[in-house]
């Protein structure tokens, strides 16, 4: 997200495109392609769209304040006040600090991603959709990483199966359609001889 630029965000359509990422190396920051080396298109929830609109408004004010010193050439969504890149380690430390303050010691951005994936699957979001949102190269990667079943999912699966079986057992057997005789046919009594 630290390499995300505003041209890759369509707030009106509530979509964004991830084309690159920011990597922190020993010699500095480097913009690189995503792991799968192809763009990912994601739909955004309304709350995120509203937050991004507010962020954009704040950045417009920062652009005015910094004038020519603002890094408008980068046009980053998430940036320092002067429009430059934020180092990934700064975001990592801030996320850990916020998580710890919320009583979630040991939580990182990576574990939050896993939590997001698990929760989406638990809510019944199809595996291919979750795989796409997480940026996995294929659904097999997602299936391998999230092969664990949440305890609530197991309980829900058992309950759903029980309800399905109970509904089947309670239904009366369907009657076979009777083979009605045409009205113009008169039944013949086999004991009587025709007249």
C-alpha positions as CSV (number, residue, x, y, z in Angstrom):
1,X,0.0,0.0,0.0
2,X,3.0,2.3,0.5
3,X,3.6,2.4,-3.3
4,X,-0.1,3.0,-4.1
5,X,-0.7,6.1,-6.2
6,X,-3.9,8.1,-6.6
7,X,-4.2,7.3,-10.4
8,X,-4.7,3.7,-9.2
9,X,-7.7,4.6,-7.0
10,X,-11.1,5.1,-8.4
11,X,-13.2,6.5,-5.5
12,X,-16.4,6.9,-7.5
13,X,-16.3,3.2,-8.6
14,X,-14.9,2.1,-5.1
15,X,-12.0,0.2,-6.7
16,X,-8.3,0.3,-6.5
17,X,-5.5,-1.3,-8.6
18,X,-2.3,-2.6,-7.0
19,X,0.5,-2.6,-9.5
20,X,3.7,-2.3,-7.3
21,X,5.0,-2.4,-3.8
22,X,7.6,-0.6,-1.7
23,X,10.6,-2.6,-0.4
24,X,13.0,-1.4,2.3
25,X,16.5,-2.6,1.6
26,X,19.9,-2.0,3.2
27,X,20.7,0.6,0.6
28,X,17.3,2.3,0.7
29,X,13.8,2.1,-0.6
30,X,12.9,0.3,-3.9
31,X,9.7,0.2,-5.8
32,X,9.1,-3.3,-7.3
33,X,6.4,-5.3,-9.0
34,X,3.9,-7.3,-6.9
35,X,4.7,-10.9,-6.1
36,X,2.4,-12.3,-8.8
37,X,3.8,-9.7,-11.2
38,X,0.4,-8.7,-12.3
39,X,-2.0,-6.0,-11.3
40,X,-4.7,-6.8,-8.7
41,X,-8.1,-5.0,-8.8
42,X,-10.0,-4.8,-5.5
43,X,-13.4,-3.5,-4.6
44,X,-13.4,-1.2,-1.5
45,X,-16.0,-1.0,1.3
46,X,-17.8,2.3,1.7
47,X,-16.1,3.1,4.9
48,X,-12.7,2.8,3.2
49,X,-13.8,5.1,0.4
50,X,-14.9,7.7,2.9
51,X,-11.5,7.5,4.7
52,X,-9.6,7.8,1.4
53,X,-11.7,10.9,0.5
54,X,-10.8,12.5,3.8
55,X,-7.1,11.6,3.3
56,X,-7.1,13.1,-0.2
57,X,-8.6,16.4,1.1
58,X,-5.8,16.5,3.8
59,X,-3.1,15.9,1.2
60,X,-4.4,18.7,-1.0
61,X,-3.8,21.1,2.0
62,X,-0.3,19.6,2.5
63,X,0.5,20.2,-1.2
64,X,-0.4,23.8,-0.9
65,X,1.7,24.2,2.3
66,X,4.8,22.5,0.8
67,X,4.4,24.1,-2.6
68,X,7.2,23.1,-5.0
69,X,8.9,21.0,-2.2
70,X,5.9,18.5,-2.3
71,X,6.6,15.3,-4.2
72,X,3.6,15.6,-6.5
73,X,5.5,13.4,-9.0
74,X,4.9,10.4,-6.8
75,X,1.2,11.2,-6.2
76,X,1.1,8.7,-3.4
77,X,-2.0,7.7,-1.4
78,X,-0.1,7.0,1.8
79,X,2.9,9.3,2.2
80,X,4.8,11.7,4.5
81,X,3.5,15.2,4.8
82,X,5.8,16.3,2.0
83,X,4.4,13.6,-0.4
84,X,7.5,11.3,-0.1
85,X,7.5,7.6,0.6
86,X,6.9,6.3,4.1
87,X,9.4,3.7,5.1
88,X,7.8,0.2,5.7
89,X,9.5,-0.2,9.0
90,X,7.8,3.0,10.3
91,X,4.4,1.5,9.4
92,X,5.3,-1.9,10.9
93,X,6.3,-0.3,14.2
94,X,3.2,1.9,14.3
95,X,0.9,-1.1,13.6
96,X,2.5,-3.2,16.4
97,X,2.2,-0.3,18.8
98,X,-1.5,0.2,18.0
99,X,-2.1,-3.5,18.3
100,X,-0.4,-3.7,21.6
101,X,-2.4,-0.8,22.9
102,X,-5.5,-2.6,21.9
103,X,-4.4,-5.7,23.9
104,X,-3.1,-7.6,20.9
105,X,0.5,-8.1,21.7
106,X,2.6,-9.9,19.0
107,X,0.2,-8.9,16.2
108,X,1.8,-7.6,13.0
109,X,0.5,-6.5,9.6
110,X,1.1,-10.0,8.3
111,X,-1.0,-11.6,11.0
112,X,-3.7,-9.0,10.3
113,X,-3.7,-10.2,6.7
114,X,-4.1,-13.8,7.8
115,X,-6.9,-12.8,10.1
116,X,-8.6,-11.0,7.3
117,X,-8.3,-14.0,5.0
118,X,-9.6,-16.4,7.7
119,X,-12.6,-14.1,8.5
120,X,-13.6,-13.8,4.9
121,X,-13.6,-17.5,4.5
122,X,-15.5,-17.9,7.7
123,X,-18.1,-15.5,6.4
124,X,-18.6,-17.7,3.3
125,X,-16.6,-15.6,0.8
126,X,-15.6,-18.0,-2.0
127,X,-11.9,-19.2,-2.0
128,X,-11.1,-17.7,-5.4
129,X,-12.3,-14.3,-4.2
130,X,-10.3,-14.4,-1.0
131,X,-7.2,-15.6,-3.0
132,X,-7.5,-12.6,-5.3
133,X,-7.9,-10.1,-2.4
134,X,-4.9,-11.5,-0.7
135,X,-2.8,-11.4,-3.8
136,X,-2.0,-15.1,-3.9
137,X,-0.7,-16.4,-7.2
138,X,-3.5,-19.1,-7.3
139,X,-6.2,-20.6,-5.1
140,X,-4.0,-23.5,-4.1
141,X,-1.7,-21.2,-2.2
142,X,-4.7,-19.8,-0.3
143,X,-6.1,-23.2,0.4
144,X,-2.8,-24.4,1.8
145,X,-2.3,-21.4,4.0
146,X,-5.9,-21.3,5.2
147,X,-6.5,-25.1,5.3
148,X,-7.2,-24.8,9.1
149,X,-10.9,-24.7,10.0
150,X,-12.0,-22.2,12.6
151,X,-13.9,-24.0,15.4
152,X,-17.0,-21.9,14.8
153,X,-16.9,-23.0,11.2
154,X,-16.9,-26.7,12.2
155,X,-19.9,-26.1,14.5
156,X,-21.7,-24.2,11.8
157,X,-21.0,-26.9,9.2
158,X,-22.4,-29.6,11.6
159,X,-25.5,-27.4,12.3
160,X,-26.2,-26.8,8.6
161,X,-25.8,-30.5,7.8
162,X,-28.1,-31.4,10.7
163,X,-30.8,-28.9,9.5
164,X,-30.5,-30.2,5.9
165,X,-31.0,-33.8,7.0
166,X,-33.8,-32.9,9.4
167,X,-35.7,-31.1,6.7
168,X,-35.3,-34.1,4.4
169,X,-36.5,-36.5,7.1
170,X,-39.6,-34.4,8.0
171,X,-40.9,-34.0,4.4
172,X,-43.7,-36.5,3.6
173,X,-42.9,-38.8,0.8
174,X,-43.9,-37.5,-2.5
175,X,-46.8,-39.3,-4.1
176,X,-46.2,-40.9,-7.5
177,X,-48.5,-39.4,-10.1
178,X,-51.4,-41.8,-10.6
179,X,-51.8,-43.3,-14.0
180,X,-55.2,-41.9,-14.8
181,X,-57.3,-43.7,-17.3
182,X,-58.6,-41.7,-20.2
183,X,-62.3,-40.8,-19.6
184,X,-63.4,-42.4,-22.9
185,X,-62.2,-45.8,-21.9
186,X,-64.7,-48.1,-20.2
187,X,-63.2,-50.6,-17.8
188,X,-63.8,-54.2,-18.8
189,X,-64.6,-56.7,-16.1
190,X,-62.5,-59.8,-17.0
191,X,-65.1,-62.2,-15.5
192,X,-67.9,-61.0,-17.7
193,X,-68.1,-62.1,-21.3
194,X,-68.6,-59.4,-23.8
195,X,-72.2,-59.0,-25.0
